[in-house]
């Protein structure tokens, strides 16, 4: 089924769908997912119930334990998420290039050069290595 444009999700609901899609093979139960996403179990359960009612998620239980609920993204949920991700990407790129079109080429080159200087500086900083004393862990403070 083609996703409809009138489905509105909160950032948390999108995060749940995205996490379940990216970790489908793990077959994690609901409490494990809630913990990984730092969402209370009660809030997570409510959000999952809403997403199931919308047809975006499906609930399953394991054969050995009916209380062990595993959620999967439905086909409609996958279609919706693909549409959502693509439209967000298109919107973001469109807006970015629209703004960049206002900048002259020389300014873009200067900004690119500045970013390259910053990148090189950060790479050099990351190459700092600490020599560990026997039996002790040396730490480098990051500012």
Secondary structure, DSSP 8 states (H G I E B T S, - for coil): ----TT----HHHHHHHHHHHHTGGG--BHHHHHHHTT--HHHHHHHHHHHHHTTSEEEEE-SS-TT-EEEEE-HHHHHHHHHHHHHHHHHHHHHHHHHHTTS-HHHHHHHHHHHHHHHHHHHHHHT------TT--------
